Amino acid sequence: MGLVRLFIKDCDNVTDPAVRERYGILSGAVGIVLNLLLSAGKLFAGLMTGSISITADAFNNLSDAGSSVVTLVGFKLAGQKADDGHPFGHGRMEYLAGLLVSLMILLVGVELGRSSIGKILRPEAVDFSLVSTGILAASILVKLWMGQFNRGLGRKIGSAAMAATAADSLSDAVATAAVLAGTLVNRFAHVNIDGWVGLAVAVFILRSGWGAAKDTINPLLGESPDPELVKQLRELVLSHPQVVGMHDLIIHDYGPGRRLCSFHAEVPQDADILDAHDAIDHIEREIKEKFGIETTVHMDPIATADEKVNQLRRQVADLARVVEPEMTIHDFRVVRGPTHTNVIFDAVVPHKCRLTDEEVLQRLRQAVSALDPAYQAVIQIDRAYVE
């Protein structure tokens, strides 16, 4: 990563949007220069030999140069500060840049496939040239280096756009290797497989583009948080003795380094409110410092001193897991009356649960009533990611 140290000051501070922007500019600039050189070399080789696969590979590199321009512009736009119209910044432009790169990869794959099918149906003689063979071999080495370079940058700053660019470079290396193999087969075995090689390359490129597209679409649509991050957040929150539980965790991703988090923290109802509030403030600051996530915490007071209520809460939680193994409950309260007792709680049901909300309600109410006919369950169902 000598280029990183040379061109990016404070390169280890990857949570800084300005530093991320410089990473994107470096990746884009390197991609533009190298892909233009490769495209020119392959176009020369393709015209010299009359090979559709080499010519198509040249245009593939030309599209890669365009993709690098998109990456550069995307990171530049993502680095803009928040404004009145975009109070959470422009970080998602990085995801859009990655998506555009993926779409360009798919377009190249479609066009290459179309041209290759035409060459299969109407084969033409392909000339052999040591110059073109050398250009293809050099291109493979350059693309392998670009793949490793962008993969390293992507891992360093956690960038889906750079991961897409790395995948594109590695697919290009494989595609060019296939073209080179086809050229050698045609020269020494006298079998013209130029069109078939082009079609195989097109399929490989389409597969690579689709995988890269999924990696950028998911954060744009709003994907579930990383389970390891959820685990670390829970451990941090529950390390504070004032907090006895947490639920309703939500993480919004507005681009790398621009995440917002909210959740409910359960505290004993008889706790000192100032002490509990101070702990909540400390938790918000700690999450910001450790994970770079702006956090808002809602404080939920719950009864913890009544052992009968605690026992009933545990029983109801066990019953909920019988209905759905990953179901959890929170905001548990018991209100006793002269004729019946209301057992009030929220049930968090995972999205993957096949039961409808009405079926979940019915089964929970029946299970609670089985504990004691006087119990009447008052339940709020929430569908959510269950951490």
PADOKE-154697 format. One line per field, with one value per residue (C-alpha): x negated, y, z; chain; residue in one letter. Coordinates in steps of 0.1 Angstrom, whole numbers, m for minus. Example, Ala and Ser with C-alpha at 12.3 -4.5 7.8 and 13.67 -1.06 7.14 Angstrom:
x <- (m123	m137)
y <- (m45	m11)
z <- (78	71)
mol <- (A	A)
type <- (A	S)
***
This chain:
x <- (0	m28	m5	18	m9	m22	11	33	25	38	47	55	83	108	139	132	153	125	100	126	130	92	93	120	101	69	88	106	74	54	83	87	50	44	77	72	37	50	79	56	32	59	77	45	40	76	75	41	54	91	101	136	127	96	115	144	119	105	140	144	114	127	159	138	122	157	165	134	147	181	162	142	172	192	167	163	201	203	177	199	210	246	269	306	318	297	293	276	250	244	227	251	236	208	233	249	214	209	243	235	202	221	246	218	202	235	239	204	213	245	228	198	222	242	210	196	228	225	189	200	227	203	167	139	102	80	44	17	m7	m34	m27	9	0	m24	2	28	2	m7	29	36	8	20	56	45	26	56	78	56	51	88	96	71	85	121	112	94	124	152	163	188	180	143	152	172	142	119	144	145	107	104	131	112	81	99	116	83	67	96	90	53	60	83	57	31	55	63	26	12	43	59	93	112	129	127	165	170	142	159	193	177	160	194	211	183	186	224	220	194	216	246	227	213	248	262	235	245	282	286	273	294	326	317	301	300	271	240	247	212	219	252	234	208	234	254	223	214	249	254	219	235	251	279	293	309	320	323	347	359	324	325	295	298	270	266	233	200	192	227	248	275	287	316	329	348	327	346	338	354	384	372	337	325	336	306	282	300	301	264	257	277	258	225	237	245	211	193	210	201	165	161	182	187	225	248	271	304	316	351	352	378	386	395	404	376	382	413	401	436	436	400	410	440	419	395	424	440	406	403	438	430	399	421	443	412	377	363	392	385	406	402	420	436	462	488	520	541	579	608	619	588	551	538	504	491	461	446	435	408	413	386	396	389	416	442	471	493	496	531	518	490	514	538	511	496	529	538	504	507	543	531	508	539	574	575	546	556	527	526	499	483	468	437	421	384	348	342	306)
y <- (0	24	45	49	62	85	101	99	118	104	72	52	75	57	69	105	112	133	105	81	105	105	67	68	94	73	42	60	77	44	27	54	55	17	8	33	19	m17	m8	9	m21	m47	m27	m26	m63	m71	m51	m67	m103	m99	m115	m107	m118	m96	m66	m72	m74	m40	m24	m42	m23	9	4	m2	32	46	27	42	77	68	55	87	110	89	92	129	134	111	133	164	176	174	202	213	190	160	163	128	136	122	89	67	81	57	28	43	45	8	0	20	1	m32	m22	m12	m47	m63	m42	m52	m89	m87	m69	m94	m123	m109	m104	m138	m156	m138	m150	m186	m185	m168	m179	m159	m167	m153	m144	m151	m124	m125	m88	m95	m125	m103	m76	m101	m116	m82	m73	m103	m93	m57	m67	m91	m63	m39	m65	m69	m31	m23	m52	m39	m4	m18	m38	m9	15	m11	1	m19	2	m7	m44	m42	m27	m54	m81	m65	m64	m101	m111	m92	m111	m144	m131	m121	m154	m172	m150	m158	m195	m194	m176	m202	m231	m215	m212	m246	m269	m251	m250	m217	m213	m175	m171	m198	m182	m148	m163	m180	m147	m130	m154	m150	m112	m113	m135	m111	m81	m96	m105	m69	m54	m74	m61	m25	m30	m45	m14	9	m11	m14	m47	m63	m51	m72	m99	m93	m56	m63	m86	m60	m33	m55	m64	m27	m17	m45	m39	m9	m22	4	m13	m47	m53	m38	m42	m26	m21	m2	8	31	32	65	55	43	61	76	52	61	37	37	12	9	4	m13	1	m8	13	21	32	67	85	108	79	59	90	96	59	63	94	76	47	70	86	53	39	70	68	30	24	58	55	83	68	77	56	54	45	19	15	m21	m39	m59	m61	m83	m119	m132	m108	m118	m155	m149	m130	m159	m183	m162	m158	m196	m199	m174	m194	m225	m206	m193	m202	m167	m147	m123	m103	m69	m42	m69	m56	m72	m53	m72	m66	m80	m105	m110	m101	m84	m97	m70	m73	m67	m97	m93	m118	m124	m117	m152	m166	m183	m177	m146	m120	m133	m169	m157	m137	m167	m191	m167	m159	m196	m204	m176	m186	m221	m209	m194	m189	m155	m143	m122	m115	m80	m83	m59	m78	m63	m78	m71	m83	m104	m99)
z <- (0	m8	m30	m1	22	m6	m16	14	46	78	59	90	100	78	96	85	53	39	42	26	m2	m9	m10	m36	m57	m56	m66	m94	m107	m108	m126	m152	m162	m162	m180	m207	m214	m214	m237	m262	m262	m266	m293	m313	m308	m317	m349	m358	m354	m362	m329	m316	m281	m279	m293	m269	m240	m251	m249	m215	m203	m218	m198	m167	m172	m173	m141	m125	m134	m117	m86	m84	m88	m64	m36	m43	m40	m9	8	7	41	53	43	48	20	32	69	72	45	11	20	1	m31	m26	m27	m59	m74	m67	m82	m114	m117	m114	m140	m164	m158	m166	m198	m210	m203	m224	m253	m252	m252	m282	m302	m293	m304	m337	m340	m332	m359	m384	m375	m390	m391	m363	m369	m343	m331	m305	m298	m290	m269	m249	m245	m231	m207	m194	m191	m169	m145	m144	m136	m109	m93	m96	m80	m50	m48	m48	m25	0	m2	1	32	48	46	43	8	m13	m43	m41	m35	m67	m85	m72	m83	m117	m120	m110	m135	m162	m154	m158	m190	m205	m195	m213	m244	m243	m240	m270	m290	m282	m289	m323	m331	m320	m323	m353	m336	m338	m304	m304	m303	m276	m254	m258	m247	m217	m207	m211	m187	m162	m164	m159	m128	m114	m121	m105	m73	m71	m77	m48	m25	m32	m35	0	20	m3	5	42	53	87	109	112	140	154	157	174	199	207	212	235	256	259	270	295	310	328	360	357	326	329	293	258	229	197	183	149	129	99	74	55	40	53	86	87	109	133	161	185	211	243	275	304	339	373	380	415	403	408	377	376	379	352	329	334	325	293	283	289	268	239	241	244	213	193	203	198	168	152	155	166	191	207	237	251	288	298	335	344	377	390	427	426	424	414	384	375	377	355	330	327	322	295	278	277	263	235	225	222	197	178	190	183	197	226	249	266	285	307	332	354	364	389	392	412	384	363	359	328	316	293	271	236	216	190	162	135	99	89	112	90	115	109	137	145	149	171	193	196	206	231	247	250	265	291	300	305	333	352	338	355	333	302	278	263	236	211	182	165	134	134	130	161	173)
mol <- (A	A	A	A	A	A	A	A	A	A	A	A	A	A	A	A	A	A	A	A	A	A	A	A	A	A	A	A	A	A	A	A	A	A	A	A	A	A	A	A	A	A	A	A	A	A	A	A	A	A	A	A	A	A	A	A	A	A	A	A	A	A	A	A	A	A	A	A	A	A	A	A	A	A	A	A	A	A	A	A	A	A	A	A	A	A	A	A	A	A	A	A	A	A	A	A	A	A	A	A	A	A	A	A	A	A	A	A	A	A	A	A	A	A	A	A	A	A	A	A	A	A	A	A	A	A	A	A	A	A	A	A	A	A	A	A	A	A	A	A	A	A	A	A	A	A	A	A	A	A	A	A	A	A	A	A	A	A	A	A	A	A	A	A	A	A	A	A	A	A	A	A	A	A	A	A	A	A	A	A	A	A	A	A	A	A	A	A	A	A	A	A	A	A	A	A	A	A	A	A	A	A	A	A	A	A	A	A	A	A	A	A	A	A	A	A	A	A	A	A	A	A	A	A	A	A	A	A	A	A	A	A	A	A	A	A	A	A	A	A	A	A	A	A	A	A	A	A	A	A	A	A	A	A	A	A	A	A	A	A	A	A	A	A	A	A	A	A	A	A	A	A	A	A	A	A	A	A	A	A	A	A	A	A	A	A	A	A	A	A	A	A	A	A	A	A	A	A	A	A	A	A	A	A	A	A	A	A	A	A	A	A	A	A	A	A	A	A	A	A	A	A	A	A	A	A	A	A	A	A	A	A	A	A	A	A	A	A	A	A	A	A	A	A	A	A	A	A	A	A	A	A	A	A	A	A	A	A	A	A	A	A	A	A	A	A	A	A	A	A	A	A	A	A	A	A	A	A	A	A	A	A	A	A	A	A	A)
type <- (M	G	L	V	R	L	F	I	K	D	C	D	N	V	T	D	P	A	V	R	E	R	Y	G	I	L	S	G	A	V	G	I	V	L	N	L	L	L	S	A	G	K	L	F	A	G	L	M	T	G	S	I	S	I	T	A	D	A	F	N	N	L	S	D	A	G	S	S	V	V	T	L	V	G	F	K	L	A	G	Q	K	A	D	D	G	H	P	F	G	H	G	R	M	E	Y	L	A	G	L	L	V	S	L	M	I	L	L	V	G	V	E	L	G	R	S	S	I	G	K	I	L	R	P	E	A	V	D	F	S	L	V	S	T	G	I	L	A	A	S	I	L	V	K	L	W	M	G	Q	F	N	R	G	L	G	R	K	I	G	S	A	A	M	A	A	T	A	A	D	S	L	S	D	A	V	A	T	A	A	V	L	A	G	T	L	V	N	R	F	A	H	V	N	I	D	G	W	V	G	L	A	V	A	V	F	I	L	R	S	G	W	G	A	A	K	D	T	I	N	P	L	L	G	E	S	P	D	P	E	L	V	K	Q	L	R	E	L	V	L	S	H	P	Q	V	V	G	M	H	D	L	I	I	H	D	Y	G	P	G	R	R	L	C	S	F	H	A	E	V	P	Q	D	A	D	I	L	D	A	H	D	A	I	D	H	I	E	R	E	I	K	E	K	F	G	I	E	T	T	V	H	M	D	P	I	A	T	A	D	E	K	V	N	Q	L	R	R	Q	V	A	D	L	A	R	V	V	E	P	E	M	T	I	H	D	F	R	V	V	R	G	P	T	H	T	N	V	I	F	D	A	V	V	P	H	K	C	R	L	T	D	E	E	V	L	Q	R	L	R	Q	A	V	S	A	L	D	P	A	Y	Q	A	V	I	Q	I	D	R	A	Y	V	E)
***
